[in-house]
């Protein structure tokens, strides 16, 4: 049986406008106790380009900068059984979602949800959307290219170009 892995609390503040959702932290992230803790994951490099929250800064400073820009980061799954780090290794019957009812109850200004890859999106659509469809009506949801080092389909510039979409929902004119 694969080991049970558990997610972290979200990076957020109550007035967040954008929610970025991964699936579940990797073993490197769990060991570092940081979202996207694998040095080869492009997430923090992208956040560096978008929000000056890159790997050249301590983790606490990176998370502070995201919160200041009203960006929340979390995972769809609260826990699951998974061997290794690949989302494809998650035992489907073990998936338990995070408490999104409580999250959206506290974060009423979310304007958009972005998924870091297809597994985050599919898990959300399967486990969360059916019980929250009415509450999430009108909130756009969009899958972005996974920042995982396993996603070699997209170059860094292509990933960054897609991820700039997040900025559109932070503008006060939206």
Helices and strands as residue ranges (DSSP letters): E 4-6, E 18-22, H 27-32, H 43-51, H 59-68, E 71-75, E 77-81, G 87-89, G 92-94, E 96-97, H 100-106, E 112-116, H 118-127, H 129-132, E 140-144, H 156-163, G 164-169
